[in-house]
Amino acid sequence: MPCKLPESAYSDFATIQNFILYDVLQGIPPVQGYHKLYEILQKELDYPKYEYMYYQYYNGNPKPDLARSISKSFSDLPMELLDGILSNLSAKERFRSRAVSRNFRDVIDQHKPNFKSLKLLFELNDIILKIDDLDLKFPEDSYEESLKMLENTLKSSRHVEILELKLYTLQGSTLVLKMLRNAFEGLLKVGKAEISAENTDEVLEILGFFEPGVLKEIVLVDAKIRTELESRDGKVENLFEMEQFQMAEDVDCLHFAVFDSELLKKFLHLKFFSVEVNVLTKDDALRLKNAFLELSGPRRWHVILKDDFDMQEYGEHLGTEEEPGDILKQLIEFESIYINEDIPNSEEKMQLQIYPEGITLLRNKPDDSSDA
């Protein structure tokens, strides 16, 4: 909304000085203050002059003189000060500020921020890129522009908390993978990776671009709806050989593949996992429970069974301290069975839930209300 100042104020140097002094006193970063003043005055401003005035006030000079040559630019500031200023910019502010000047763009690109969320969605009619608070939409044929922006964002980032790639077209995963191969020799620091694509080998190769150990959480999704007889593209078992999987804490493969129950042992090092298996015998479930009891710390193991199973039989087999009548009563009343056990030599307790789709094991301290 334009400011209701007299027309003369738009070019009144003293008025503009007062605006800049106010920004300094309020602790508003210069980039943010510059854009705010531009919106108020509805007038093109000289950013280097604004920046000079700002730091003259900031450094205690109450009467800055623009007639003197401006000896320092924004990029000449100490790195600690630059880091403090740029770290306060949102993704949207960084994007706008890069357009101020080439010098300003270079300074911003040299500063590597931490991003909370980075999402790329290849949908049927649109390509959507989300960088924290910045939402961008591209036409479906604008692969090059959207991927270049994703590449630049990843290169300029110090760490990405959550990276989500929803590649609902086969071309999408192929192009993303090509961009990663060409642009990155090192590994990307990502805390959580969610990858949805149709080709199994491409999903796993994309996963391989993230630094093991830094990557704590993995979500993999098969984006293709397959018939019972339709084979997959690639081997899901290759996942288990990857350091990213071996060093993760939380892996969700529930919508990625149906695993053989023999492969459950590959998941037992994880604190949290969700997986679907083709079949799980009562003895398999008991071995899973015993392995769970031998570990420590908060955990959640979630196993879905592809085929139906007799919940009461499993409850009686796993609930060694439960009366068969109590198990049947739970089954009738709740359509689920809950088995609670104290864990020897530990303050933690285990809860095992059996329900029509599968079983879940939870391990927490009794006073820990957080959802594992």
PLY file of the C-alpha trace (Angstrom):
ply
format ascii 1.0
element vertex 372
property float x
property float y
property float z
element edge 371
property int vertex1
property int vertex2
end_header
0.00 0.00 0.00
1.55 3.38 -1.01
2.57 5.74 1.77
0.37 8.81 2.34
3.32 11.21 2.35
3.47 14.42 0.35
4.91 13.97 -3.12
7.95 15.98 -2.10
8.84 13.38 0.54
9.49 10.81 -2.17
12.69 12.59 -3.08
13.37 14.27 0.28
16.76 12.96 1.41
16.10 13.71 5.09
12.89 11.68 5.07
14.63 8.71 3.48
17.43 9.00 6.06
14.86 8.79 8.85
13.41 5.61 7.34
16.87 4.06 7.19
17.70 5.10 10.76
14.43 3.53 11.90
15.38 0.25 10.20
18.75 0.25 11.97
17.20 0.96 15.37
14.60 -1.79 14.86
17.27 -4.30 13.85
15.71 -4.84 10.41
18.27 -6.40 8.01
19.23 -4.00 5.18
17.86 -6.19 2.40
14.50 -6.43 4.13
14.50 -2.72 4.94
15.35 -1.81 1.36
12.41 -3.79 -0.04
10.09 -2.36 2.60
11.12 1.22 1.80
10.70 0.55 -1.92
7.14 -0.68 -1.32
6.33 2.36 0.86
7.67 5.03 -1.48
6.76 3.22 -4.71
10.01 4.58 -6.12
13.16 2.95 -7.44
15.94 3.33 -4.89
19.71 3.11 -5.23
20.55 0.05 -3.14
24.31 0.81 -2.71
23.38 4.24 -1.28
20.79 2.69 1.02
23.32 0.08 2.14
25.98 2.73 2.77
23.63 4.87 4.85
22.43 1.83 6.77
25.93 0.79 7.88
27.00 4.34 8.63
24.17 4.55 11.14
24.84 0.99 12.28
28.50 1.84 13.04
27.57 4.93 15.05
27.92 7.75 12.53
24.88 10.03 13.11
25.61 12.26 10.08
26.63 10.12 7.12
27.74 12.10 4.10
26.84 10.58 0.75
29.02 13.12 -1.02
32.04 11.11 0.10
32.97 8.11 -2.01
31.42 4.90 -0.82
34.47 2.83 -0.06
32.76 -0.37 1.06
30.03 -2.45 -0.50
27.83 -5.09 1.05
30.30 -7.79 0.07
33.11 -5.99 1.96
31.44 -6.55 5.32
33.03 -9.05 7.74
31.95 -12.62 7.02
30.48 -12.97 10.51
28.25 -9.95 9.93
27.27 -11.15 6.45
26.41 -14.57 7.83
24.20 -13.01 10.52
22.36 -10.83 8.02
21.80 -13.44 5.34
20.83 -16.21 7.77
17.80 -14.10 8.73
16.50 -14.02 5.16
13.70 -16.38 4.21
13.89 -18.32 0.94
11.46 -15.87 -0.64
13.59 -12.89 0.48
16.75 -14.52 -0.85
15.05 -15.12 -4.20
13.91 -11.49 -4.49
17.20 -10.06 -3.21
19.25 -11.88 -5.85
17.57 -9.63 -8.43
18.89 -6.41 -6.84
22.30 -6.54 -8.52
24.96 -8.96 -9.72
27.17 -8.11 -6.74
24.34 -8.78 -4.34
23.47 -12.03 -6.09
27.09 -13.22 -5.85
27.22 -12.45 -2.13
23.96 -14.29 -1.48
25.06 -17.31 -3.51
28.31 -17.56 -1.53
26.36 -17.83 1.74
25.13 -21.38 2.31
21.90 -21.45 4.34
20.09 -24.29 6.04
16.75 -25.07 4.40
13.93 -26.63 6.39
12.03 -28.03 3.43
12.77 -28.55 -0.24
10.13 -30.22 -2.42
10.00 -31.04 -6.13
6.76 -32.46 -7.53
6.54 -33.71 -11.10
2.80 -33.98 -11.70
0.88 -34.66 -14.90
0.26 -30.99 -15.77
2.63 -29.01 -13.55
6.06 -29.01 -12.00
6.03 -27.55 -8.49
9.13 -26.48 -6.58
8.84 -25.44 -2.93
11.78 -23.98 -1.03
10.69 -23.22 2.54
8.20 -20.33 2.13
8.80 -19.94 -1.62
6.33 -21.74 -3.94
7.05 -21.88 -7.67
4.96 -23.51 -10.40
6.22 -24.34 -13.88
4.46 -25.69 -17.00
4.85 -29.42 -17.50
7.41 -28.94 -20.26
9.66 -26.59 -18.21
11.96 -29.35 -16.97
15.16 -27.46 -17.61
14.19 -24.32 -15.66
12.82 -26.16 -12.60
15.74 -28.60 -12.41
18.29 -25.79 -12.75
16.67 -24.00 -9.83
16.68 -27.22 -7.79
20.36 -27.72 -8.66
21.28 -24.16 -7.63
19.34 -24.49 -4.38
21.08 -27.75 -3.47
24.49 -26.32 -4.36
23.90 -23.23 -2.26
22.59 -25.12 0.78
24.56 -26.09 3.85
21.93 -28.60 4.99
18.38 -29.52 3.97
16.19 -30.78 6.78
13.58 -32.45 4.54
13.99 -33.14 0.81
10.90 -34.49 -0.92
10.98 -35.70 -4.54
7.59 -36.78 -5.86
8.34 -37.86 -9.41
5.03 -39.14 -10.68
6.22 -39.34 -14.26
8.94 -41.69 -15.49
10.62 -38.78 -17.24
10.76 -36.88 -13.95
12.94 -39.39 -12.10
15.19 -39.85 -15.13
15.79 -36.10 -15.46
16.38 -35.56 -11.73
18.89 -38.39 -11.73
20.66 -36.98 -14.78
20.91 -33.58 -13.08
22.39 -35.15 -9.92
24.95 -37.16 -11.91
26.11 -34.12 -13.87
26.09 -31.53 -11.08
27.27 -33.29 -7.92
30.47 -35.17 -7.23
30.12 -35.01 -3.45
27.23 -36.09 -1.25
24.35 -33.82 -0.19
23.64 -33.13 3.47
19.99 -34.03 3.91
18.32 -35.05 7.18
15.22 -36.71 5.72
14.67 -37.89 2.15
11.26 -38.80 0.70
11.50 -40.25 -2.80
8.50 -41.31 -4.91
9.17 -42.68 -8.39
8.28 -45.55 -10.71
11.70 -47.07 -11.32
13.26 -48.89 -8.33
16.85 -48.59 -9.52
16.46 -44.83 -10.07
14.94 -44.38 -6.60
17.93 -46.13 -5.02
20.47 -44.25 -7.14
18.91 -40.93 -6.11
19.10 -42.09 -2.48
22.81 -42.70 -2.98
23.48 -38.96 -3.44
22.75 -38.25 0.25
25.45 -38.40 2.91
25.20 -41.49 5.14
24.94 -40.67 8.82
23.58 -37.19 8.10
20.58 -38.86 6.48
18.54 -40.06 9.46
15.13 -40.71 7.92
14.20 -42.37 4.62
10.77 -42.69 2.98
10.59 -44.62 -0.28
7.43 -44.93 -2.40
6.75 -46.88 -5.57
4.76 -44.36 -7.61
3.51 -46.95 -10.08
0.32 -48.94 -9.47
1.26 -52.50 -10.34
-0.80 -55.61 -10.93
-0.04 -58.81 -9.02
1.84 -60.24 -12.00
3.68 -57.07 -13.03
7.38 -57.13 -12.21
9.38 -54.25 -10.77
12.13 -52.31 -12.51
15.20 -53.21 -10.46
15.98 -55.06 -7.24
14.70 -53.65 -3.96
17.21 -55.88 -2.12
19.98 -53.51 -3.24
18.67 -51.10 -0.61
20.19 -53.20 2.17
23.72 -52.83 0.78
23.57 -49.01 0.87
25.31 -47.09 3.65
22.42 -44.64 3.62
20.12 -47.47 4.76
22.63 -49.03 7.15
23.31 -45.73 8.98
19.72 -44.40 9.04
17.48 -44.41 12.12
14.03 -44.43 10.51
13.05 -46.14 7.24
9.55 -46.29 5.77
9.22 -48.77 2.89
5.55 -49.48 3.46
4.53 -48.29 -0.02
7.75 -49.23 -1.77
7.75 -53.02 -1.94
6.43 -56.23 -0.38
9.40 -57.97 1.22
9.99 -61.60 2.03
9.76 -62.15 5.78
13.36 -63.45 5.78
14.47 -59.89 4.96
12.98 -58.46 8.16
16.30 -59.12 9.90
17.82 -56.42 7.66
15.66 -53.80 9.41
16.42 -54.71 13.02
19.23 -52.15 13.47
16.70 -49.33 12.94
14.94 -47.45 15.72
11.84 -46.99 13.59
10.68 -48.80 10.49
7.50 -49.52 8.54
7.44 -52.41 6.09
5.06 -54.83 4.36
5.87 -58.53 4.16
4.33 -61.29 2.10
3.82 -63.58 5.09
4.77 -63.61 8.78
4.47 -66.83 10.72
3.78 -66.90 14.45
7.38 -67.95 15.08
8.63 -65.10 12.87
6.57 -62.67 14.94
7.94 -64.15 18.20
11.53 -63.77 16.97
10.74 -60.17 16.04
9.37 -59.52 19.53
12.40 -61.11 21.24
14.82 -59.07 19.14
12.86 -55.95 20.05
13.16 -56.71 23.78
16.93 -57.11 23.57
17.46 -53.55 22.30
17.21 -50.25 24.18
15.81 -46.78 23.73
12.58 -45.55 22.12
11.59 -47.67 19.14
8.67 -48.36 16.82
8.55 -51.30 14.45
5.54 -51.48 12.17
4.95 -54.63 10.06
2.02 -54.98 7.66
1.04 -58.45 6.42
-0.03 -58.85 2.83
-2.29 -61.85 3.58
-4.91 -62.35 6.28
-3.89 -64.04 9.53
-5.54 -65.37 12.71
-5.16 -62.52 15.20
-6.24 -64.61 18.18
-3.64 -67.33 17.47
-0.91 -64.71 17.14
-2.03 -62.99 20.33
-1.93 -66.21 22.31
1.48 -67.10 20.85
3.03 -63.69 21.58
1.28 -62.79 24.83
2.99 -65.18 27.18
1.59 -63.39 30.25
-1.90 -62.89 28.86
-4.84 -65.19 29.52
-6.46 -66.54 26.32
-9.84 -65.27 27.57
-8.46 -61.74 27.94
-7.09 -61.82 24.42
-10.41 -62.96 22.99
-12.23 -60.22 24.96
-9.93 -57.53 23.54
-10.41 -58.89 20.05
-14.21 -58.76 20.32
-14.31 -55.34 21.99
-11.54 -53.43 20.14
-10.87 -55.53 17.01
-7.25 -55.36 18.15
-5.07 -57.02 20.77
-2.78 -55.04 23.10
0.00 -56.84 24.96
1.99 -54.82 27.50
5.20 -56.07 29.10
7.79 -54.70 31.48
11.28 -54.96 30.02
13.78 -56.65 32.38
16.52 -54.38 33.77
14.97 -51.32 32.14
12.59 -48.49 32.99
11.03 -48.91 29.58
7.92 -50.85 28.67
6.89 -52.62 25.51
3.47 -52.48 23.91
2.66 -54.92 21.13
-0.46 -54.23 19.10
-2.01 -56.84 16.82
-4.68 -55.62 14.40
-6.18 -56.87 11.11
-3.43 -55.38 8.93
-0.39 -56.44 10.96
1.56 -55.82 14.18
3.27 -52.81 15.78
5.84 -52.87 18.56
6.39 -49.74 20.66
9.08 -49.20 23.29
9.08 -46.13 25.58
9.39 -45.09 29.18
5.99 -44.95 30.91
6.23 -41.18 31.39
7.31 -40.55 27.79
4.20 -39.09 26.13
5.95 -38.48 22.79
4.85 -40.55 19.81
7.75 -42.77 18.88
0 1
1 2
2 3
3 4
4 5
5 6
6 7
7 8
8 9
9 10
10 11
11 12
12 13
13 14
14 15
15 16
16 17
17 18
18 19
19 20
20 21
21 22
22 23
23 24
24 25
25 26
26 27
27 28
28 29
29 30
30 31
31 32
32 33
33 34
34 35
35 36
36 37
37 38
38 39
39 40
40 41
41 42
42 43
43 44
44 45
45 46
46 47
47 48
48 49
49 50
50 51
51 52
52 53
53 54
54 55
55 56
56 57
57 58
58 59
59 60
60 61
61 62
62 63
63 64
64 65
65 66
66 67
67 68
68 69
69 70
70 71
71 72
72 73
73 74
74 75
75 76
76 77
77 78
78 79
79 80
80 81
81 82
82 83
83 84
84 85
85 86
86 87
87 88
88 89
89 90
90 91
91 92
92 93
93 94
94 95
95 96
96 97
97 98
98 99
99 100
100 101
101 102
102 103
103 104
104 105
105 106
106 107
107 108
108 109
109 110
110 111
111 112
112 113
113 114
114 115
115 116
116 117
117 118
118 119
119 120
120 121
121 122
122 123
123 124
124 125
125 126
126 127
127 128
128 129
129 130
130 131
131 132
132 133
133 134
134 135
135 136
136 137
137 138
138 139
139 140
140 141
141 142
142 143
143 144
144 145
145 146
146 147
147 148
148 149
149 150
150 151
151 152
152 153
153 154
154 155
155 156
156 157
157 158
158 159
159 160
160 161
161 162
162 163
163 164
164 165
165 166
166 167
167 168
168 169
169 170
170 171
171 172
172 173
173 174
174 175
175 176
176 177
177 178
178 179
179 180
180 181
181 182
182 183
183 184
184 185
185 186
186 187
187 188
188 189
189 190
190 191
191 192
192 193
193 194
194 195
195 196
196 197
197 198
198 199
199 200
200 201
201 202
202 203
203 204
204 205
205 206
206 207
207 208
208 209
209 210
210 211
211 212
212 213
213 214
214 215
215 216
216 217
217 218
218 219
219 220
220 221
221 222
222 223
223 224
224 225
225 226
226 227
227 228
228 229
229 230
230 231
231 232
232 233
233 234
234 235
235 236
236 237
237 238
238 239
239 240
240 241
241 242
242 243
243 244
244 245
245 246
246 247
247 248
248 249
249 250
250 251
251 252
252 253
253 254
254 255
255 256
256 257
257 258
258 259
259 260
260 261
261 262
262 263
263 264
264 265
265 266
266 267
267 268
268 269
269 270
270 271
271 272
272 273
273 274
274 275
275 276
276 277
277 278
278 279
279 280
280 281
281 282
282 283
283 284
284 285
285 286
286 287
287 288
288 289
289 290
290 291
291 292
292 293
293 294
294 295
295 296
296 297
297 298
298 299
299 300
300 301
301 302
302 303
303 304
304 305
305 306
306 307
307 308
308 309
309 310
310 311
311 312
312 313
313 314
314 315
315 316
316 317
317 318
318 319
319 320
320 321
321 322
322 323
323 324
324 325
325 326
326 327
327 328
328 329
329 330
330 331
331 332
332 333
333 334
334 335
335 336
336 337
337 338
338 339
339 340
340 341
341 342
342 343
343 344
344 345
345 346
346 347
347 348
348 349
349 350
350 351
351 352
352 353
353 354
354 355
355 356
356 357
357 358
358 359
359 360
360 361
361 362
362 363
363 364
364 365
365 366
366 367
367 368
368 369
369 370
370 371
